[in-house]
Amino acid sequence: EVQLLESGGGLVQPGGSLRLSCAASDFTFSSYAMSWVRQAPGKGLEWVSAISGTGGNIYYADSVKGRFTISRDNSKNTLYLQLNSLRAEDTAVYYCAIDKAAGASNWFDPWGQGTLVTVSS
Amino acid sequence: SYVLTQPPSVSVAPGKTARITCGGNNIGSKSVHWYQQRPGQAPVLVIYYDSDRPSGIPERFSGSNSGNTATLTISRVEAGDEADYYCQVWDSSIDRVFGTGTKVTVL
């Protein structure tokens, strides 16, 4: 069964940095694009960033462009999200998910259980 | 930006049918995907490509998409269907976008 396990969340001060990891298992990691999606407390889902299977194509939501960096290490079956210049509004549970595509569309399946990032002084 | 509008809440009695709408400009020209998120859990895909069900999702879940509205229909609603539901689309100009979410309450 496909497993995605996020880690690296925690409490960080505004302006600080954090690196999230997503360890993948039981599927051919390098064959799939991956995404990060976040959910602020009591709020809806917001797509954050996506990366292709090879890492050659990367996409960001406007809200994080220039502050967050997505990457992957296919030799370690691990996805990363580097969060810099953090703001209070970045406080959220961050989920990783397989980013599936066919034709002219993408969707997320499955998702990890998430890791909580809290930005506060 | 592209906005997907969902009703904040839908209430339904057990055994009845719940319909959750997702409104967007010409959404019928895009493929719509739906996710279920139970309290305290990660989202789960329940419908992709407007009306396809992933393996393990009951036939009670179905979807449709036309014009400016996509709809997720849950037939014979059960207590376990109580959750938040989100629609999502992808478009080359807007990338990946989620709807505002709908809380389904089983009475």
Boltz contact constraints between the chains, C-beta under 6 A:
constraints:
  - contact:
      token1: [A, 44]
      token2: [B, 100]
      max_distance: 6.0
  - contact:
      token1: [A, 44]
      token2: [B, 101]
      max_distance: 6.0
  - contact:
      token1: [A, 45]
      token2: [B, 86]
      max_distance: 6.0
  - contact:
      token1: [A, 45]
      token2: [B, 98]
      max_distance: 6.0
  - contact:
      token1: [A, 47]
      token2: [B, 96]
      max_distance: 6.0
  - contact:
      token1: [A, 59]
      token2: [B, 95]
      max_distance: 6.0
  - contact:
      token1: [A, 95]
      token2: [B, 42]
      max_distance: 6.0
  - contact:
      token1: [A, 105]
      token2: [B, 31]
      max_distance: 6.0
  - contact:
      token1: [A, 105]
      token2: [B, 90]
      max_distance: 6.0
  - contact:
      token1: [A, 106]
      token2: [B, 90]
      max_distance: 6.0
  - contact:
      token1: [A, 107]
      token2: [B, 33]
      max_distance: 6.0
  - contact:
      token1: [A, 107]
      token2: [B, 48]
      max_distance: 6.0
  - contact:
      token1: [A, 109]
      token2: [B, 45]
      max_distance: 6.0
  - contact:
      token1: [A, 111]
      token2: [B, 42]
      max_distance: 6.0
  - contact:
      token1: [A, 111]
      token2: [B, 43]
      max_distance: 6.0
  - contact:
      token1: [A, 113]
      token2: [B, 42]
      max_distance: 6.0
  - contact:
      token1: [A, 114]
      token2: [B, 42]
      max_distance: 6.0
